[in-house]
Each structure stands twice: as C-alpha cells, then as structure tokens.
Amino acid sequence: MTVSSLALFIALIASLVLGQYANSTGNGTFTNPILDAVSADPWVIQHDGYYYLTYTTNDNITLLRSQSLTDWNTAEKKLLWQPPKGMNYSTDIWAPELHSIDGNWYVIFTADPNNDTPPPEVDMWCDFNCPAVFHRMYVLEGLGSDPWAAEFTYKAQLNTYDQFAIDGTYFRHSSGLYHIYSCWYRQYDAWPANLCITKMSNPWTVGSNFSERQILSIPTNPWEKTPYGRPFNDRLSSNEAPQQLTNPTTGQEFLIYSAARSDNRNYCLGQLELVGDDPMNVQDWRKKDDGCIFYQNAKEEAYGVGHASFTKSPDGKEDWIVYHGMRDPSNGWAARTIRAQRFEWNADGSPKFPRPGYGPYGVPSGQR
C-alpha cells in the first residue's frame, strides 16, 4: 500500500468512526451547566417538540421554552405569573413544577408571605429557629393544551393542615392522584423535614384529612443529615424535592428525593420504591437505606447535587436527569446552577445514575 493509499484509508476509517459517534450523540457535545445563570430546583417537561423549564426565581414563576435540552442560555422566556403583594404566597416562590393533567396545565409551587421571616411571637414556639414555618403549597391553572399560550391564574392553596410544606409534586397512580411534599411532624417542629403524602380529589384539592396523611420517609440515615451522620439535633436534616420516576420497561414506580441540607456539599438523591398497590400505605414503599444514589464528585468539583427532574431525549430513546449542583460549596445556595446528564437502569429495574460532572457529554439523541 502506498503512502497516499494508506492516508486515504486512515481518513476513511476516521470519517466512519466520527460519523458513528455523531449519530450516537446527536450533533456534538455539551458541557454543564446548561444555564449559565445562578439557578436551582429545575423542572423540565417535554411537550409537542419543545422542552419547558421552570426553576426557583424567588420573585415570580418564569417559563423557558427550547427545542434543546442542553442549552437554555438562548431559550425563549416569558413571565408565567407574578404574585400580588400582601398575600400568603407573595414571596419566596420556590420549586415550581409544570404538569399536564386532564387536558389543562397546572403549576404547583411553594411560597410564603414574609420573605421567610416569621415574627418573634411565632418563632418562639419552635425548638430552634424556624424561618420556613409559613411556607405552604399553591397551584396555578392554565386552560388549554398549549402551556406557552395558556394564561395562568391562581387556583388554590393545597391543604397541608396549616403546617410547613415545601417542594410538593404530583404522584400519578392507577389508584388516583397524590400530593407528595416535604413536611414536619407538627406545626412548630422546625425540622427534621420528612416526606408526606396525601390523596387528591383534583389537581388543586386535597381529599385526605390530617389523620389520613402519611409520612413516607424520615431523614434517619447518616447521609440524610447535616453534618453527615450528626447524632443529635435534626436542624435542616431533610427529605425534600420528591419526584416520580417510572421505569419505562418494567413499569416500576420510584420516588427520587433530595436528602441532607440543600446549601451543603453533601446534598444528594435518595430513593423510595413503590412495591405494593397503595401509595398511602407506608408498608407498600421500600426505602434504599444504604446510601445516596446520586452524590457529589469531588474530582470534578461537582457538589451539592440534587433536586432533580427527569425527561427523555427528543427521540424518546434516552433517559435524562436534570438537577442542580455547585462548584464551590462554600458559597452555598448562591453557587447553584442547573445541569443535565444521561442515565440508565440497573438490572433490578432501579435507576443507574452517572457521577455528576461537567462534560463534555454527547447531546441527547435526536437533538438538532
């Protein structure tokens, strides 16, 4: 073989390899974060060729729209809802989620009336400082099939029995619709934050009474506490940000939640699996107690990874996790940005998450 022939052969092989790589990763690669601005608590939903993203802004609910899952810096953006002043839901708007239910759209979110600052006459009832004591769950409604065109209006406060409630989500099951959120045992407990479930009559009405409310998970494991393994004082030990995740092959239902303290390097994801038929029966849930299923990666300076949501690649062939994390944990909440990575499934049907990092990673399959 001549030198020129060899060069041509190498070039041909290289083009085939690169072409194969390009097909498997879409049109190239991306790096985290997928939104450069400081941002947290991402929720992504796919609908009619677009991805829609909401996240915590504190002041309002903003909706982003993009055909790309991995680049939100140039996405379309619109103000979905601005709260009026002087209401119980006017400040500290956290973790909004956009859901399509029965042909309409609903945004479920957390808010409070006074920028997380209760008066001393209330705070004195808590065993230790409890700034979040007035946080509750609320719902907006947008009529119609198109979330971008819908006009969203305030619908209702969800009944959490006049107790602390944050990071609520809808859990859909053949037996009905449920509200799962982060709760305290009692009104002035001031932590730990647990996972509670109630059954709903519709997307804005809780049907369960207080005695029917169930606590599904408590932060009792060392990795669910802050500092790690703290043997006393449950302040800011948390189970929060629950998200439903369904195995598309086996149909297994998981509840993926965040654990420990959200401004801390140890923030991570834990797992519950519904192994029975009744989401309101605590015994029908199985908790994975032996550690986080998605956690910090010091080698890549990826810390405090949590508050995830889940979606598919544009062609529906891949599963993706969208989450927030921080590079410098000493800056706490102000250091968080939104990231995305592909994940797979274990042999037992549970999610198999990658180590968090910055990439470059191949873009989702089918992404133009």
N, C-alpha and C positions, 0 to 999 in steps of 0.2 A: 504494500500500500504506500503510495507516495505521500509526501508531507501535506500536499494540498488535499488529497483524498481523506487523510486522517483528520485534518482540520474540519473538513466538511462533515465527516461522520460525527465528530465530537459536538459540532454545532447542532446537528440534527438531534442527537441524544439530549442535549441541553434543552432544546426547544420543546421536546416531548415531555421532559421532566417538569419544566416550568409551566407548560400548558396544563399538565395533570395537577400541579399544585394550585394553579389559578382556578381550575374548575372546583377543586375541593374546598377552596377558601373564598369563593366569590371573586371579587375584583381587587384582591390585595389584602392588606393588613390594617390594623388599627392599634392604637395604644390607649390605655387608661390614663386619666379619666375620660369619660365620653361627653362630659360637660365641664368646661373649664371653671365655671363659677363655683364658689362655695355653695354646697347644696347637700341635702340629706333626705332620708326617708323616701326613696324613689318608688313610684308605682308606674309600671308600664303595662299597657294593654294594646292588643293588635286588633284592628278593625278595618275592613274594606281597603286593604292595601297600605294602610298607614299604621304607624305606632303613635300612641298618645302617652305622654309623660306628665305626671304631676309629682310634686315634691314639696317639702316644707319651705314656705317663704316667711312664715310668722304673721304677715300682714294681710294676706289675701289667698285666693286659690287661683293659680295660674296654670294654664294648659298649654303644652307644647305638642306640635304635630310634625312628624318626619317620616319619610319612607326609609330612612336609615336608622337601624337600632344603635349604631355605634358612633354616631356623630350628631350631637344635639346643639352644637355651637351656632349653626346656621338654620336651625329649625324655625318654623312658623310659631308664633307665640301670641296668646290672647289672654286677657283678663277674664277668667270664668266667673268670678264672684268677688265682690268687695263687701265685707260686712259693715252694717251700720254701726255707728258709735253708741256706746252706752248699753249694749246688750250683753247677755251672759256668754255670747260667742263672738265677741268683738276683737279679742286679742289672742296671741299665742296660738295661731292656727297651725296645727301640726298634722303631718302624715295623711294628706287627702288621698283617697282612692276613688277611681272612676270605674263603675260597674254597669254593665248592661243587664237589666232584669225585666222580663216580661215586656219587651219592646220599647222601654224607656231607659234613661240613663240616671244613675244615682251617684252622688259623691258623698262618701262617708268620711268624716274628719273629726279631729279633736280641737277644742277651743276652750278659752276661759274668759272671765270678764275683766280682769285687772292685771294683765301682764305678769301672771304667775306670782302675785304679791298679796297674800291674804292679810287682813288686819290682825293686829296682836290678839284681839279678842277671840279670833278663830285659831290662830297659830298656837295659842297657849294650850289648846286641848290635845295637841299632838305630843307623842312621846319625845320626839325631836323635830327639828324644823321640817315643815311640810308645805313648801311653796306650791305644789301641784294640787292641793286639796280641792280646788274648784274646777279642775279640768273635767269636761264631760264630752259625750259623743253627740254629733249632729249629722243631719242629712240634707243635701240639696237634691232637687229633682229637675231633670231636663227632659222635656217631652219630645218624642220622635226618635227616629233611627240613627240620625247623624249627630254625634256628640259635638262636632265642630260648629254646627249650625244651631244647635239647641240653645234656648235661653234658660239658664239655670236659676231657680228660685229657692229660697229657704223653705224646707218642708217640715222638719220636726227635730226635736231633741229626742234621742233614744233613751229609754228608761234604763238607767243604771242605779236606781234606788237611792238617788241623791248621794252617790259615792264617787270617789275618784275613778276616772275611766279615760284611758288613752289608747291610741293605736288600734282602734277597732277595725274589724274586717268582716265581710260576709263569708260564711261557710255554707256551700250548697251540697245538699244530700238528697237522696231519694225520699227521705222522710220529711223534708222541708228545708226552710231557710233558717240559718242560725247567725247570731252575733257573737263573735269571739273577740275579746279585748283584754287589756291589761287592767287589773283591779287590785284593790286592797281587801283585806278581810272585812274591815269596818271603816266607818267614815273618817276617823281621825287616826288611823293606824300609822300613817306616814312610813310605809314600806314594811315588809317586802312587797313588791309588785308581782302578782300572780297572773295566771291566765284563767279567765272566766268565760262561761258560755251560757247563753240564753236562747230560747226559741223565738222566732219572729212570726207575726201574723202577716206582715208585708214588709217591704224594704225600709219603712220608716216607723214601724210599730213593733215593740217587744211584747210577746204574748205571755212570757213566763213571769210569775210573781217572784218575790225575793226568796222565798223558801225553795223555789224550784231552780234558782241559779246554782250552777255547779262550778267549782274550782277544779280545773283540769290539771294544772301544774303549778308547783311552788318551787322557788329557787333554793333547793336544799343541797345541791351538789357543789363542790368547791369551785368549779368553773362557772357557776351561775352567780357567784358572789363577788363583791368588790371591797377590799382587795381579794385576790384569789385565795379561796379557802378560809376566809375570815370566820372564826368560830363563834363570834358574838356580834350583836348589833347589825341588823339587816338593812341599815340605811342604804338605799339605792341598789340593793340586790334585786335583780329584776328578771322576770319573764315578760316580754313585751313583743310588739310588732308581729303578731301571728299571721301566717299566710298559708292558704290552702295550696297543696301541690299534689296533683294526681298523676300517677304513673300511666302513661298513655297506652302501654302494652298490657299491664296486669290489672289496671283499674284500682290499685291500692291508693288509699287516701292518707296523705301525710299533712301534718300541721308543722310547718317550719317557723320557729320563733327566734327572737334575739334574747340573749342572756348576758348578765353582768351589767356594767354601767356604760351608757352609750357614749360618754366622752373619754373613755378609757381604752387603753391598748388591748385589754382582754375581752372586749365586746365580741361576741361570736354568735353562731347559729346553733340551736338545739333542735331536737326532733321528737314529735309525737306521731304515732301511727294509729289510725282507727282500725282496730282488729275485730270489732263487733258491729252490730247493726244500729246502735243508738248513740248518736253523738252526745246526748245528755247524760249518758251513763258513764261515770268516771272509769268503771272497770272495763269498758269497751275501748279504752285508749291504752297504748303501751308507750312508755317513755324510754328513750335511749339515754341511759344514765352515765355511760362510761366516757363521756367527753363531748366536746363540740364537734359538729360535723363540718364546719367551715370556720376557719380561725386564722389568726394573724400569721404573717410570714415575714419574720424579721430580716431574712436575707434580702428581701426586696422592699423593705420598709413599707410594708402593707399592714397597717394596724387597725384595730377597732372596726373590723369588717362585720356588717350586719344589716338589719332592716332591709331584707331582700324582697323582691318580687320576681315572678317567673313568666317567661314568654317563649315563643317559638321563633325560629328563623323565618324569613319571608316565605320560603318554600315549604315550611312546616316539618322539615326533616330533622332539625336540631333543637335541643332544649337549651335555654339561656337563663342565667341568673343575673339580675340587675341589683346592685347593692351599693351601700356607701362605705367608705373607709377613709383612713387618714395616713399621711406620710409622716407627720410629726405629732405624736400623741400628746406632747407637752402643750399643744395649742387646743386640745380638746374639741368641743363642738365646732369651733371656728375653722378647724382643719379638714372638715369632711368634704369629700367630693364623691360623685357618682361614677361607678364603674360597671363593666359587664364582662362576663366570661361564659363560655360554653360549658355545660356539664353533661354527665352521662348517668347510667343507672347500674347499681350493683346487682349481683346475681340473686340476692334476696328481694329485689324489687325496690329497694330504697335508693334515694338519690346519691350519686357519687360526685361530689363537688371537687373542683381543682383547688390547688393552692392559689390564694389571691396574689395578683401581681399587676404589672403594668404593660406587659407585652414586649414586642409586637405579637399580636394574635391574628389568625386568619379571620376575615369578616364572616358574618353569618351566611350560610349557603342560600343562594338566591338573591342576595342583596346586590343591587345595581350600583 
